[in-house]
Amino acid sequence: MLKEFKEFAFGGSLVETAAAFVMALAAAALIGSLVEHVITPIISAIFGQSDFSSLTIDIGDSAIFYGSFLNALITFTSIAFAVFFFVIKPYNAYQAKRASGAVPEPEAPPPEDIQLLREIRDGLATRS
């Protein structure tokens, strides 16, 4: 049971997943900064305000805060826009180049026995 846990905890897939999670968090921070510091000021320049949370419709004793929904909608749209143009489009372009052969596939390393024979050959060549 301990061996299985060790394989699970330190296996490649868990480590790769953890690395992908950390990279996703970093990408989220980057995209959040883009939205907050670049896109939101542009929206503010166009509409005159960047925060619509004060927009409400009063119905009797209740209020509908449609401005908060607009803020969430603008944030979502901005993030989707940024992800599409800065992640998806470049990735699709890379995949298209790779499929067409413009980007060569990485060469597989030779088997271990071949590597060992090459090391022996190189070692013998330096002795001569």
N, CA, C and O atoms as a Tinker XYZ file with bonds, in Angstrom:
   512  protein
     1  N      0.826000   -1.184000    0.000000    73     2
     2  CA     0.000000    0.000000    0.000000    64     1     3
     3  C      0.875000    1.254000    0.000000    63     2     4     5
     4  O      0.570000    2.225000   -0.693000    81     3
     5  N      1.953000    1.235000    0.771000    73     3     6
     6  CA     2.865000    2.374000    0.812000    64     5     7
     7  C      3.527000    2.580000   -0.550000    63     6     8     9
     8  O      3.720000    3.712000   -0.995000    81     7
     9  N      3.868000    1.474000   -1.201000    73     7    10
    10  CA     4.481000    1.565000   -2.526000    64     9    11
    11  C      3.521000    2.206000   -3.525000    63    10    12    13
    12  O      3.924000    3.051000   -4.324000    81    11
    13  N      2.258000    1.806000   -3.479000    73    11    14
    14  CA     1.260000    2.388000   -4.378000    64    13    15
    15  C      1.089000    3.871000   -4.120000    63    14    16    17
    16  O      0.975000    4.659000   -5.059000    81    15
    17  N      1.072000    4.260000   -2.843000    73    15    18
    18  CA     0.940000    5.677000   -2.507000    64    17    19
    19  C      2.144000    6.457000   -3.021000    63    18    20    21
    20  O      1.995000    7.561000   -3.544000    81    19
    21  N      3.339000    5.883000   -2.873000    73    19    22
    22  CA     4.550000    6.557000   -3.343000    64    21    23
    23  C      4.486000    6.749000   -4.860000    63    22    24    25
    24  O      4.848000    7.809000   -5.370000    81    23
    25  N      4.027000    5.729000   -5.572000    73    23    26
    26  CA     3.888000    5.844000   -7.023000    64    25    27
    27  C      2.867000    6.917000   -7.389000    63    26    28    29
    28  O      3.065000    7.677000   -8.337000    81    27
    29  N      1.779000    6.973000   -6.634000    73    27    30
    30  CA     0.760000    7.984000   -6.900000    64    29    31
    31  C      1.276000    9.382000   -6.603000    63    30    32    33
    32  O      1.142000   10.285000   -7.428000    81    31
    33  N      1.868000    9.563000   -5.423000    73    31    34
    34  CA     2.276000   10.892000   -4.972000    64    33    35
    35  C      3.442000   11.449000   -5.782000    63    34    36    37
    36  O      3.512000   12.652000   -6.033000    81    35
    37  N      4.348000   10.579000   -6.186000    73    35    38
    38  CA     5.536000   11.064000   -6.870000    64    37    39
    39  C      5.599000   10.621000   -8.319000    63    38    40    41
    40  O      6.632000   10.765000   -8.974000    81    39
    41  N      4.508000   10.089000   -8.814000    73    39    42
    42  CA     4.456000    9.667000  -10.207000    64    41    43
    43  C      4.420000   10.877000  -11.128000    63    42    44    45
    44  O      4.092000   11.986000  -10.705000    81    43
    45  N      4.758000   10.653000  -12.378000    73    43    46
    46  CA     4.837000   11.741000  -13.346000    64    45    47
    47  C      3.531000   12.480000  -13.553000    63    46    48    49
    48  O      3.524000   13.703000  -13.690000    81    47
    49  N      2.424000   11.750000  -13.576000    73    47    50
    50  CA     1.169000   12.427000  -13.885000    64    49    51
    51  C      0.768000   13.405000  -12.788000    63    50    52    53
    52  O      0.229000   14.468000  -13.093000    81    51
    53  N      1.011000   13.084000  -11.532000    73    51    54
    54  CA     0.658000   13.999000  -10.453000    64    53    55
    55  C      1.554000   15.234000  -10.475000    63    54    56    57
    56  O      1.081000   16.354000  -10.281000    81    55
    57  N      2.834000   15.029000  -10.709000    73    55    58
    58  CA     3.764000   16.152000  -10.777000    64    57    59
    59  C      3.426000   17.047000  -11.968000    63    58    60    61
    60  O      3.437000   18.272000  -11.851000    81    59
    61  N      3.128000   16.438000  -13.103000    73    59    62
    62  CA     2.752000   17.216000  -14.281000    64    61    63
    63  C      1.456000   17.984000  -14.038000    63    62    64    65
    64  O      1.329000   19.132000  -14.463000    81    63
    65  N      0.506000   17.368000  -13.368000    73    63    66
    66  CA    -0.747000   18.043000  -13.047000    64    65    67
    67  C     -0.506000   19.215000  -12.109000    63    66    68    69
    68  O     -1.092000   20.283000  -12.289000    81    67
    69  N      0.347000   19.030000  -11.113000    73    67    70
    70  CA     0.667000   20.115000  -10.184000    64    69    71
    71  C      1.348000   21.265000  -10.920000    63    70    72    73
    72  O      1.038000   22.430000  -10.672000    81    71
    73  N      2.266000   20.946000  -11.818000    73    71    74
    74  CA     2.940000   21.988000  -12.596000    64    73    75
    75  C      1.942000   22.724000  -13.485000    63    74    76    77
    76  O      2.009000   23.947000  -13.609000    81    75
    77  N      1.024000   21.994000  -14.099000    73    75    78
    78  CA    -0.005000   22.634000  -14.931000    64    77    79
    79  C     -0.902000   23.531000  -14.090000    63    78    80    81
    80  O     -1.308000   24.600000  -14.546000    81    79
    81  N     -1.216000   23.113000  -12.875000    73    79    82
    82  CA    -2.042000   23.918000  -11.982000    64    81    83
    83  C     -1.337000   25.220000  -11.624000    63    82    84    85
    84  O     -1.952000   26.286000  -11.647000    81    83
    85  N     -0.066000   25.143000  -11.298000    73    83    86
    86  CA     0.704000   26.349000  -10.966000    64    85    87
    87  C      0.770000   27.280000  -12.170000    63    86    88    89
    88  O      0.619000   28.493000  -12.024000    81    87
    89  N      0.993000   26.728000  -13.354000    73    87    90
    90  CA     1.031000   27.554000  -14.562000    64    89    91
    91  C     -0.332000   28.186000  -14.840000    63    90    92    93
    92  O     -0.402000   29.328000  -15.295000    81    91
    93  N     -1.412000   27.459000  -14.571000    73    91    94
    94  CA    -2.753000   28.012000  -14.768000    64    93    95
    95  C     -3.004000   29.164000  -13.807000    63    94    96    97
    96  O     -3.611000   30.164000  -14.188000    81    95
    97  N     -2.546000   29.037000  -12.567000    73    95    98
    98  CA    -2.693000   30.136000  -11.614000    64    97    99
    99  C     -1.914000   31.364000  -12.059000    63    98   100   101
   100  O     -2.400000   32.489000  -11.944000    81    99
   101  N     -0.714000   31.151000  -12.565000    73    99   102
   102  CA     0.088000   32.268000  -13.059000    64   101   103
   103  C     -0.579000   32.924000  -14.264000    63   102   104   105
   104  O     -0.594000   34.149000  -14.382000    81   103
   105  N     -1.132000   32.101000  -15.162000    73   103   106
   106  CA    -1.825000   32.636000  -16.335000    64   105   107
   107  C     -3.072000   33.405000  -15.910000    63   106   108   109
   108  O     -3.385000   34.445000  -16.489000    81   107
   109  N     -3.785000   32.903000  -14.903000    73   107   110
   110  CA    -4.979000   33.606000  -14.411000    64   109   111
   111  C     -4.607000   34.963000  -13.837000    63   110   112   113
   112  O     -5.318000   35.944000  -14.057000    81   111
   113  N     -3.505000   35.032000  -13.105000    73   111   114
   114  CA    -3.054000   36.317000  -12.560000    64   113   115
   115  C     -2.673000   37.273000  -13.680000    63   114   116   117
   116  O     -2.975000   38.464000  -13.608000    81   115
   117  N     -2.015000   36.765000  -14.711000    73   115   118
   118  CA    -1.625000   37.585000  -15.843000    64   117   119
   119  C     -2.844000   38.116000  -16.592000    63   118   120   121
   120  O     -2.906000   39.299000  -16.927000    81   119
   121  N     -3.798000   37.249000  -16.850000    73   119   122
   122  CA    -5.001000   37.668000  -17.571000    64   121   123
   123  C     -5.833000   38.608000  -16.706000    63   122   124   125
   124  O     -6.402000   39.573000  -17.217000    81   123
   125  N     -5.913000   38.342000  -15.402000    73   123   126
   126  CA    -6.627000   39.249000  -14.501000    64   125   127
   127  C     -6.012000   40.635000  -14.503000    63   126   128   129
   128  O     -6.730000   41.634000  -14.483000    81   127
   129  N     -4.697000   40.703000  -14.526000    73   127   130
   130  CA    -4.009000   41.989000  -14.583000    64   129   131
   131  C     -4.278000   42.697000  -15.913000    63   130   132   133
   132  O     -4.479000   43.911000  -15.945000    81   131
   133  N     -4.282000   41.937000  -17.003000    73   131   134
   134  CA    -4.598000   42.520000  -18.310000    64   133   135
   135  C     -5.989000   43.135000  -18.309000    63   134   136   137
   136  O     -6.187000   44.253000  -18.783000    81   135
   137  N     -6.950000   42.390000  -17.771000    73   135   138
   138  CA    -8.323000   42.892000  -17.730000    64   137   139
   139  C     -8.423000   44.123000  -16.837000    63   138   140   141
   140  O     -9.030000   45.125000  -17.215000    81   139
   141  N     -7.817000   44.042000  -15.636000    73   139   142
   142  CA    -7.938000   45.136000  -14.674000    64   141   143
   143  C     -7.194000   46.398000  -15.102000    63   142   144   145
   144  O     -7.701000   47.506000  -14.926000    81   143
   145  N     -5.988000   46.240000  -15.665000    73   143   146
   146  CA    -5.147000   47.398000  -15.927000    64   145   147
   147  C     -5.152000   47.884000  -17.365000    63   146   148   149
   148  O     -4.679000   48.988000  -17.639000    81   147
   149  N     -5.677000   47.085000  -18.294000    73   147   150
   150  CA    -5.690000   47.501000  -19.692000    64   149   151
   151  C     -7.115000   47.600000  -20.232000    63   150   152   153
   152  O     -7.520000   48.644000  -20.743000    81   151
   153  N     -7.867000   46.515000  -20.118000    73   151   154
   154  CA    -9.190000   46.486000  -20.745000    64   153   155
   155  C    -10.195000   47.342000  -19.974000    63   154   156   157
   156  O    -10.960000   48.085000  -20.588000    81   155
   157  N    -10.208000   47.251000  -18.636000    73   155   158
   158  CA   -11.162000   48.041000  -17.847000    64   157   159
   159  C    -10.963000   49.545000  -18.037000    63   158   160   161
   160  O    -11.960000   50.256000  -18.157000    81   159
   161  N     -9.737000   50.071000  -18.072000    73   159   162
   162  CA    -9.603000   51.503000  -18.358000    64   161   163
   163  C    -10.100000   51.896000  -19.748000    63   162   164   165
   164  O    -10.600000   53.006000  -19.932000    81   163
   165  N     -9.969000   51.003000  -20.721000    73   163   166
   166  CA   -10.518000   51.292000  -22.051000    64   165   167
   167  C    -12.035000   51.376000  -21.982000    63   166   168   169
   168  O    -12.638000   52.279000  -22.562000    81   167
   169  N    -12.651000   50.439000  -21.275000    73   167   170
   170  CA   -14.111000   50.471000  -21.090000    64   169   171
   171  C    -14.516000   51.738000  -20.360000    63   170   172   173
   172  O    -15.519000   52.365000  -20.702000    81   171
   173  N    -13.744000   52.112000  -19.364000    73   171   174
   174  CA   -14.025000   53.335000  -18.609000    64   173   175
   175  C    -13.948000   54.557000  -19.512000    63   174   176   177
   176  O    -14.762000   55.471000  -19.383000    81   175
   177  N    -12.985000   54.587000  -20.421000    73   175   178
   178  CA   -12.849000   55.716000  -21.341000    64   177   179
   179  C    -14.022000   55.788000  -22.315000    63   178   180   181
   180  O    -14.452000   56.874000  -22.704000    81   179
   181  N    -14.529000   54.630000  -22.700000    73   179   182
   182  CA   -15.641000   54.599000  -23.660000    64   181   183
   183  C    -16.967000   54.964000  -22.988000    63   182   184   185
   184  O    -17.720000   55.791000  -23.501000    81   183
   185  N    -17.251000   54.337000  -21.827000    73   183   186
   186  CA   -18.550000   54.513000  -21.183000    64   185   187
   187  C    -18.551000   55.572000  -20.081000    63   186   188   189
   188  O    -19.616000   55.905000  -19.562000    81   187
   189  N    -17.407000   56.100000  -19.717000    73   187   190
   190  CA   -17.347000   57.134000  -18.691000    64   189   191
   191  C    -17.208000   56.602000  -17.276000    63   190   192   193
   192  O    -16.920000   57.370000  -16.358000    81   191
   193  N    -17.402000   55.325000  -17.082000    73   191   194
   194  CA   -17.209000   54.716000  -15.760000    64   193   195
   195  C    -16.826000   53.255000  -15.948000    63   194   196   197
   196  O    -17.245000   52.603000  -16.904000    81   195
   197  N    -16.025000   52.759000  -15.020000    73   195   198
   198  CA   -15.583000   51.372000  -15.148000    64   197   199
   199  C    -16.346000   50.436000  -14.231000    63   198   200   201
   200  O    -16.251000   49.216000  -14.368000    81   199
   201  N    -17.104000   50.998000  -13.294000    73   199   202
   202  CA   -17.851000   50.179000  -12.343000    64   201   203
   203  C    -19.332000   50.525000  -12.467000    63   202   204   205
   204  O    -19.746000   51.659000  -12.229000    81   203
   205  N    -20.106000   49.535000  -12.840000    73   203   206
   206  CA   -21.539000   49.749000  -13.046000    64   205   207
   207  C    -22.382000   49.234000  -11.885000    63   206   208   209
   208  O    -23.605000   49.157000  -11.999000    81   207
   209  N    -21.746000   48.882000  -10.773000    73   207   210
   210  CA   -22.473000   48.254000   -9.670000    64   209   211
   211  C    -23.527000   49.174000   -9.037000    63   210   212   213
   212  O    -24.424000   48.692000   -8.344000    81   211
   213  N    -23.432000   50.456000   -9.262000    73   211   214
   214  CA   -24.421000   51.367000   -8.677000    64   213   215
   215  C    -25.715000   51.438000   -9.491000    63   214   216   217
   216  O    -26.688000   52.052000   -9.054000    81   215
   217  N    -25.729000   50.820000  -10.663000    73   215   218
   218  CA   -26.934000   50.839000  -11.492000    64   217   219
   219  C    -27.965000   49.859000  -10.942000    63   218   220   221
   220  O    -27.694000   48.665000  -10.815000    81   219
   221  N    -29.138000   50.370000  -10.621000    73   219   222
   222  CA   -30.209000   49.531000  -10.068000    64   221   223
   223  C    -31.550000   49.938000  -10.645000    63   222   224   225
   224  O    -31.711000   51.025000  -11.200000    81   223
   225  N    -32.489000   49.051000  -10.501000    73   223   226
   226  CA   -33.895000   49.337000  -10.807000    64   225   227
   227  C    -34.655000   49.075000   -9.513000    63   226   228   229
   228  O    -34.617000   47.970000   -8.973000    81   227
   229  N    -35.337000   50.090000   -9.027000    73   227   230
   230  CA   -36.114000   49.942000   -7.799000    64   229   231
   231  C    -37.521000   49.478000   -8.126000    63   230   232   233
   232  O    -38.215000   50.066000   -8.955000    81   231
   233  N    -37.926000   48.404000   -7.452000    73   231   234
   234  CA   -39.281000   47.876000   -7.595000    64   233   235
   235  C    -39.833000   47.733000   -6.187000    63   234   236   237
   236  O    -39.475000   46.801000   -5.466000    81   235
   237  N    -40.694000   48.644000   -5.800000    73   235   238
   238  CA   -41.243000   48.620000   -4.450000    64   237   239
   239  C    -40.137000   48.790000   -3.434000    63   238   240   241
   240  O    -39.380000   49.760000   -3.486000    81   239
   241  N    -40.040000   47.844000   -2.503000    73   239   242
   242  CA   -38.992000   47.891000   -1.485000    64   241   243
   243  C    -37.732000   47.147000   -1.904000    63   242   244   245
   244  O    -36.768000   47.090000   -1.141000    81   243
   245  N    -37.727000   46.584000   -3.091000    73   243   246
   246  CA   -36.588000   45.801000   -3.576000    64   245   247
   247  C    -35.835000   46.559000   -4.656000    63   246   248   249
   248  O    -36.335000   47.513000   -5.252000    81   247
   249  N    -34.642000   46.107000   -4.879000    73   247   250
   250  CA   -33.823000   46.696000   -5.937000    64   249   251
   251  C    -33.179000   45.571000   -6.748000    63   250   252   253
   252  O    -32.718000   44.568000   -6.203000    81   251
   253  N    -33.164000   45.767000   -8.043000    73   251   254
   254  CA   -32.489000   44.827000   -8.939000    64   253   255
   255  C    -31.151000   45.461000   -9.303000    63   254   256   257
   256  O    -31.096000   46.523000   -9.922000    81   255
   257  N    -30.069000   44.785000   -8.904000    73   255   258
   258  CA   -28.721000   45.300000   -9.135000    64   257   259
   259  C    -28.196000   44.782000  -10.473000    63   258   260   261
   260  O    -27.320000   43.918000  -10.520000    81   259
   261  N    -28.746000   45.324000  -11.553000    73   259   262
   262  CA   -28.307000   44.861000  -12.864000    64   261   263
   263  C    -26.901000   45.369000  -13.196000    63   262   264   265
   264  O    -26.243000   44.819000  -14.079000    81   263
   265  N    -26.441000   46.392000  -12.513000    73   263   266
   266  CA   -25.086000   46.901000  -12.723000    64   265   267
   267  C    -24.036000   45.882000  -12.310000    63   266   268   269
   268  O    -23.006000   45.755000  -12.972000    81   267
   269  N    -24.280000   45.160000  -11.233000    73   267   270
   270  CA   -23.346000   44.115000  -10.801000    64   269   271
   271  C    -23.269000   42.999000  -11.842000    63   270   272   273
   272  O    -22.201000   42.447000  -12.107000    81   271
   273  N    -24.423000   42.682000  -12.424000    73   271   274
   274  CA   -24.431000   41.688000  -13.489000    64   273   275
   275  C    -23.644000   42.197000  -14.699000    63   274   276   277
   276  O    -22.900000   41.436000  -15.318000    81   275
   277  N    -23.806000   43.474000  -15.037000    73   275   278
   278  CA   -23.036000   44.040000  -16.146000    64   277   279
   279  C    -21.529000   43.969000  -15.878000    63   278   280   281
   280  O    -20.746000   43.664000  -16.777000    81   279
   281  N    -21.130000   44.255000  -14.622000    73   279   282
   282  CA   -19.713000   44.140000  -14.267000    64   281   283
   283  C    -19.211000   42.710000  -14.485000    63   282   284   285
   284  O    -18.151000   42.504000  -15.076000    81   283
   285  N    -19.975000   41.724000  -14.006000    73   283   286
   286  CA   -19.584000   40.326000  -14.168000    64   285   287
   287  C    -19.538000   39.941000  -15.648000    63   286   288   289
   288  O    -18.641000   39.215000  -16.076000    81   287
   289  N    -20.498000   40.425000  -16.420000    73   287   290
   290  CA   -20.545000   40.133000  -17.853000    64   289   291
   291  C    -19.339000   40.734000  -18.573000    63   290   292   293
   292  O    -18.723000   40.073000  -19.409000    81   291
   293  N    -19.007000   41.961000  -18.257000    73   291   294
   294  CA   -17.851000   42.616000  -18.883000    64   293   295
   295  C    -16.561000   41.912000  -18.488000    63   294   296   297
   296  O    -15.681000   41.714000  -19.325000    81   295
   297  N    -16.441000   41.532000  -17.215000    73   295   298
   298  CA   -15.247000   40.815000  -16.763000    64   297   299
   299  C    -15.119000   39.481000  -17.480000    63   298   300   301
   300  O    -14.044000   39.141000  -17.974000    81   299
   301  N    -16.211000   38.721000  -17.541000    73   299   302
   302  CA   -16.188000   37.433000  -18.226000    64   301   303
   303  C    -15.818000   37.594000  -19.694000    63   302   304   305
   304  O    -14.969000   36.865000  -20.206000    81   303
   305  N    -16.447000   38.539000  -20.369000    73   303   306
   306  CA   -16.180000   38.760000  -21.786000    64   305   307
   307  C    -14.735000   39.186000  -22.010000    63   306   308   309
   308  O    -14.094000   38.741000  -22.962000    81   307
   309  N    -14.228000   40.038000  -21.143000    73   307   310
   310  CA   -12.841000   40.493000  -21.263000    64   309   311
   311  C    -11.871000   39.332000  -21.072000    63   310   312   313
   312  O    -10.908000   39.201000  -21.829000    81   311
   313  N    -12.111000   38.498000  -20.079000    73   311   314
   314  CA   -11.244000   37.349000  -19.831000    64   313   315
   315  C    -11.327000   36.361000  -20.996000    63   314   316   317
   316  O    -10.303000   35.847000  -21.446000    81   315
   317  N    -12.529000   36.097000  -21.480000    73   315   318
   318  CA   -12.691000   35.184000  -22.618000    64   317   319
   319  C    -11.962000   35.725000  -23.847000    63   318   320   321
   320  O    -11.318000   34.969000  -24.574000    81   319
   321  N    -12.066000   37.032000  -24.075000    73   319   322
   322  CA   -11.380000   37.685000  -25.188000    64   321   323
   323  C     -9.868000   37.521000  -25.048000    63   322   324   325
   324  O     -9.188000   37.150000  -26.004000    81   323
   325  N     -9.349000   37.797000  -23.859000    73   323   326
   326  CA    -7.906000   37.702000  -23.627000    64   325   327
   327  C     -7.416000   36.267000  -23.791000    63   326   328   329
   328  O     -6.383000   36.038000  -24.420000    81   327
   329  N     -8.134000   35.308000  -23.240000    73   327   330
   330  CA    -7.740000   33.901000  -23.368000    64   329   331
   331  C     -7.763000   33.476000  -24.832000    63   330   332   333
   332  O     -6.853000   32.789000  -25.295000    81   331
   333  N     -8.799000   33.884000  -25.560000    73   331   334
   334  CA    -8.920000   33.498000  -26.959000    64   333   335
   335  C     -7.766000   34.044000  -27.792000    63   334   336   337
   336  O     -7.139000   33.305000  -28.550000    81   335
   337  N     -7.485000   35.346000  -27.650000    73   335   338
   338  CA    -6.478000   35.962000  -28.506000    64   337   339
   339  C     -5.042000   35.758000  -28.040000    63   338   340   341
   340  O     -4.123000   35.826000  -28.856000    81   339
   341  N     -4.824000   35.511000  -26.754000    73   339   342
   342  CA    -3.455000   35.370000  -26.268000    64   341   343
   343  C     -3.060000   33.933000  -25.944000    63   342   344   345
   344  O     -1.885000   33.657000  -25.702000    81   343
   345  N     -4.032000   33.008000  -25.936000    73   343   346
   346  CA    -3.709000   31.606000  -25.661000    64   345   347
   347  C     -4.188000   30.717000  -26.816000    63   346   348   349
   348  O     -3.388000   30.006000  -27.424000    81   347
   349  N     -5.469000   30.756000  -27.112000    73   347   350
   350  CA    -6.056000   29.831000  -28.092000    64   349   351
   351  C     -5.542000   30.091000  -29.508000    63   350   352   353
   352  O     -5.108000   29.159000  -30.184000    81   351
   353  N     -5.584000   31.347000  -29.965000    73   351   354
   354  CA    -5.134000   31.652000  -31.327000    64   353   355
   355  C     -3.657000   31.303000  -31.537000    63   354   356   357
   356  O     -3.338000   30.659000  -32.536000    81   355
   357  N     -2.736000   31.699000  -30.639000    73   355   358
   358  CA    -1.339000   31.301000  -30.844000    64   357   359
   359  C     -1.142000   29.778000  -30.799000    63   358   360   361
   360  O     -0.347000   29.230000  -31.563000    81   359
   361  N     -1.864000   29.104000  -29.907000    73   359   362
   362  CA    -1.746000   27.648000  -29.820000    64   361   363
   363  C     -2.242000   26.988000  -31.103000    63   362   364   365
   364  O     -1.598000   26.070000  -31.610000    81   363
   365  N     -3.379000   27.445000  -31.636000    73   363   366
   366  CA    -3.902000   26.885000  -32.884000    64   365   367
   367  C     -2.943000   27.140000  -34.043000    63   366   368   369
   368  O     -2.762000   26.276000  -34.902000    81   367
   369  N     -2.327000   28.322000  -34.071000    73   367   370
   370  CA    -1.355000   28.626000  -35.128000    64   369   371
   371  C     -0.142000   27.701000  -35.014000    63   370   372   373
   372  O      0.367000   27.208000  -36.021000    81   371
   373  N      0.314000   27.473000  -33.791000    73   371   374
   374  CA     1.441000   26.564000  -33.574000    64   373   375
   375  C      1.076000   25.144000  -34.018000    63   374   376   377
   376  O      1.871000   24.473000  -34.677000    81   375
   377  N     -0.131000   24.689000  -33.653000    73   375   378
   378  CA    -0.552000   23.331000  -34.034000    64   377   379
   379  C     -0.653000   23.208000  -35.553000    63   378   380   381
   380  O     -0.303000   22.169000  -36.112000    81   379
   381  N     -1.132000   24.264000  -36.230000    73   379   382
   382  CA    -1.229000   24.224000  -37.693000    64   381   383
   383  C      0.162000   24.144000  -38.317000    63   382   384   385
   384  O      0.366000   23.390000  -39.269000    81   383
   385  N      1.124000   24.913000  -37.793000    73   383   386
   386  CA     2.502000   24.842000  -38.307000    64   385   387
   387  C      3.093000   23.465000  -38.049000    63   386   388   389
   388  O      3.792000   22.907000  -38.895000    81   387
   389  N      2.809000   22.931000  -36.886000    73   387   390
   390  CA     3.345000   21.613000  -36.524000    64   389   391
   391  C      2.766000   20.532000  -37.431000    63   390   392   393
   392  O      3.479000   19.623000  -37.856000    81   391
   393  N      1.451000   20.636000  -37.728000    73   391   394
   394  CA     0.802000   19.647000  -38.586000    64   393   395
   395  C      1.306000   19.747000  -40.023000    63   394   396   397
   396  O      1.374000   18.740000  -40.727000    81   395
   397  N      1.660000   20.961000  -40.465000    73   395   398
   398  CA     2.137000   21.133000  -41.836000    64   397   399
   399  C      3.608000   20.773000  -41.990000    63   398   400   401
   400  O      4.126000   20.710000  -43.106000    81   399
   401  N      4.277000   20.539000  -40.870000    73   399   402
   402  CA     5.683000   20.163000  -40.929000    64   401   403
   403  C      6.629000   21.336000  -40.790000    63   402   404   405
   404  O      7.844000   21.145000  -40.839000    81   403
   405  N      6.114000   22.546000  -40.618000    73   403   406
   406  CA     6.974000   23.719000  -40.475000    64   405   407
   407  C      7.747000   23.680000  -39.162000    63   406   408   409
   408  O      8.869000   24.181000  -39.083000    81   407
   409  N      7.146000   23.082000  -38.128000    73   407   410
   410  CA     7.826000   22.916000  -36.847000    64   409   411
   411  C      8.192000   21.448000  -36.733000    63   410   412   413
   412  O      7.303000   20.601000  -36.646000    81   411
   413  N      9.495000   21.120000  -36.731000    73   411   414
   414  CA     9.872000   19.704000  -36.697000    64   413   415
   415  C      9.548000   19.076000  -35.349000    63   414   416   417
   416  O      9.618000   19.720000  -34.302000    81   415
   417  N      9.194000   17.811000  -35.411000    73   415   418
   418  CA     8.946000   17.038000  -34.194000    64   417   419
   419  C     10.285000   16.822000  -33.488000    63   418   420   421
   420  O     11.303000   16.609000  -34.146000    81   419
   421  N     10.289000   16.875000  -32.153000    73   419   422
   422  CA    11.547000   16.606000  -31.461000    64   421   423
   423  C     11.993000   15.169000  -31.702000    63   422   424   425
   424  O     11.195000   14.231000  -31.699000    81   423
   425  N     13.294000   15.037000  -31.909000    73   423   426
   426  CA    13.842000   13.713000  -32.201000    64   425   427
   427  C     13.914000   12.892000  -30.922000    63   426   428   429
   428  O     14.352000   13.382000  -29.882000    81   427
   429  N     13.482000   11.647000  -31.008000    73   427   430
   430  CA    13.520000   10.766000  -29.840000    64   429   431
   431  C     14.969000   10.425000  -29.522000    63   430   432   433
   432  O     15.760000   10.178000  -30.432000    81   431
   433  N     15.326000   10.411000  -28.235000    73   431   434
   434  CA    16.707000   10.053000  -27.897000    64   433   435
   435  C     16.961000    8.592000  -28.233000    63   434   436   437
   436  O     16.052000    7.763000  -28.179000    81   435
   437  N     18.215000    8.282000  -28.582000    73   435   438
   438  CA    18.524000    6.889000  -28.913000    64   437   439
   439  C     18.389000    6.017000  -27.672000    63   438   440   441
   440  O     18.439000    6.522000  -26.550000    81   439
   441  N     18.221000    4.718000  -27.862000    73   439   442
   442  CA    18.111000    3.813000  -26.721000    64   441   443
   443  C     19.347000    3.909000  -25.821000    63   442   444   445
   444  O     20.413000    4.355000  -26.246000    81   443
   445  N     19.180000    3.488000  -24.595000    73   443   446
   446  CA    20.243000    3.603000  -23.597000    64   445   447
   447  C     21.498000    2.827000  -23.998000    63   446   448   449
   448  O     22.610000    3.297000  -23.759000    81   447
   449  N     21.338000    1.649000  -24.604000    73   447   450
   450  CA    22.516000    0.871000  -24.983000    64   449   451
   451  C     23.321000    1.574000  -26.072000    63   450   452   453
   452  O     24.550000    1.495000  -26.082000    81   451
   453  N     22.643000    2.255000  -26.981000    73   451   454
   454  CA    23.339000    3.006000  -28.035000    64   453   455
   455  C     24.088000    4.185000  -27.416000    63   454   456   457
   456  O     25.227000    4.466000  -27.790000    81   455
   457  N     23.449000    4.873000  -26.473000    73   455   458
   458  CA    24.117000    5.979000  -25.789000    64   457   459
   459  C     25.374000    5.490000  -25.074000    63   458   460   461
   460  O     26.424000    6.129000  -25.136000    81   459
   461  N     25.258000    4.367000  -24.405000    73   459   462
   462  CA    26.397000    3.801000  -23.684000    64   461   463
   463  C     27.525000    3.441000  -24.652000    63   462   464   465
   464  O     28.688000    3.733000  -24.373000    81   463
   465  N     27.201000    2.816000  -25.774000    73   463   466
   466  CA    28.226000    2.475000  -26.770000    64   465   467
   467  C     28.901000    3.729000  -27.321000    63   466   468   469
   468  O     30.111000    3.732000  -27.552000    81   467
   469  N     28.136000    4.779000  -27.529000    73   467   470
   470  CA    28.725000    6.033000  -28.014000    64   469   471
   471  C     29.670000    6.630000  -26.976000    63   470   472   473
   472  O     30.726000    7.154000  -27.332000    81   471
   473  N     29.304000    6.558000  -25.706000    73   471   474
   474  CA    30.178000    7.065000  -24.645000    64   473   475
   475  C     31.482000    6.267000  -24.599000    63   474   476   477
   476  O     32.559000    6.837000  -24.424000    81   475
   477  N     31.379000    4.964000  -24.754000    73   475   478
   478  CA    32.580000    4.122000  -24.757000    64   477   479
   479  C     33.446000    4.494000  -25.970000    63   478   480   481
   480  O     34.659000    4.661000  -25.837000    81   479
   481  N     32.833000    4.622000  -27.135000    73   479   482
   482  CA    33.560000    4.994000  -28.347000    64   481   483
   483  C     34.264000    6.335000  -28.181000    63   482   484   485
   484  O     35.435000    6.478000  -28.533000    81   483
   485  N     33.538000    7.324000  -27.640000    73   483   486
   486  CA    34.124000    8.652000  -27.445000    64   485   487
   487  C     35.248000    8.610000  -26.423000    63   486   488   489
   488  O     36.254000    9.303000  -26.577000    81   487
   489  N     35.086000    7.796000  -25.371000    73   487   490
   490  CA    36.140000    7.659000  -24.379000    64   489   491
   491  C     37.401000    7.024000  -24.948000    63   490   492   493
   492  O     38.516000    7.434000  -24.626000    81   491
   493  N     37.212000    6.024000  -25.794000    73   491   494
   494  CA    38.363000    5.373000  -26.433000    64   493   495
   495  C     39.047000    6.309000  -27.434000    63   494   496   497
   496  O     40.267000    6.271000  -27.597000    81   495
   497  N     38.269000    7.127000  -28.085000    73   495   498
   498  CA    38.825000    8.050000  -29.079000    64   497   499
   499  C     39.673000    9.125000  -28.408000    63   498   500   501
   500  O     40.657000    9.573000  -28.997000    81   499
   501  N     39.327000    9.550000  -27.204000    73   499   502
   502  CA    40.113000   10.570000  -26.500000    64   501   503
   503  C     41.405000    9.991000  -25.933000    63   502   504   505
   504  O     42.358000   10.733000  -25.699000    81   503
   505  N     41.454000    8.675000  -25.708000    73   503   506
   506  CA    42.658000    8.040000  -25.186000    64   505   507
   507  C     43.723000    7.922000  -26.265000    63   506   508   509
   508  O     44.915000    7.960000  -25.957000    81   507
   509  N     43.328000    7.783000  -27.495000    73   507   510
   510  CA    44.285000    7.559000  -28.594000    64   509   511
   511  C     45.036000    8.797000  -28.953000    63   510   512
   512  O     45.874000    8.771000  -29.854000    81   511
